[in-house]
């Protein structure tokens, strides 16, 4: 049995309303092509495995994968809470 998660901070993106607003904002950025994936690709990171760890919905990593990999399997994408 795993131990319950220990909350480390009250800072950052927390709470259902704030998370929903941030997701809408990031989705809008993605839909307008404003997520800076070209900087990742230009740096030479064009293949390999990716684990995006951060407070957001993961749109940067997903856009990088779409622009560099032959295919992205929906089964390979999962949400970890």
Rosetta blueprint (number, residue, H / E / L):
1 X L
2 X L
3 X L
4 X L
5 X L
6 X L
7 X L
8 X L
9 X L
10 X L
11 X L
12 X L
13 X L
14 X L
15 X L
16 X H
17 X H
18 X H
19 X H
20 X H
21 X H
22 X H
23 X H
24 X H
25 X H
26 X H
27 X H
28 X H
29 X H
30 X H
31 X H
32 X L
33 X L
34 X L
35 X L
36 X L
37 X H
38 X H
39 X H
40 X H
41 X H
42 X H
43 X L
44 X L
45 X L
46 X L
47 X L
48 X L
49 X L
50 X L
51 X L
52 X L
53 X L
54 X L
55 X L
56 X L
57 X L
58 X L
59 X H
60 X H
61 X H
62 X H
63 X H
64 X H
65 X H
66 X H
67 X H
68 X H
69 X L
70 X L
71 X L
72 X L
73 X L
74 X H
75 X H
76 X H
77 X L
78 X L
79 X L
80 X L
81 X L
